[in-house]
Amino acid sequence: ARYVVQPSTPPAFPVPEDLQWTSMLGTYYGWDLWLARSRSGFPCILVTRDGESKGQCVPEQVFSDNTLGVAISYADIDREIRPPGMTATERVEYWWLPQRGVVVMRGGGSITYFGRDS
């Protein structure tokens, strides 16, 4: 585990209400990965880079029954930091899994996993 310094101001999340908490998990493939929860309980996932952001927030029930994710295309990852062997038809996906943690994947294979073991 490593400590990630939290910026003083989090980015804007795609939810029309205040946030209860935010946490930047780190930078993966050139994008800062953020999690948040809104005041009414909407979980949110967001990736940001140079003023650009991609993310989603969903009602708690949708999240607890599924997953929450966002994807970055091959073209949106700098060549020198793309996962080894990544092709132009693939993308990097960032998933927040209920009761499990966060996974960063490419082409169906896990690249980075951090969270609970079970």
Disulfide bonds with the S-S distance in Angstrom:
Cys44-Cys57 2.07
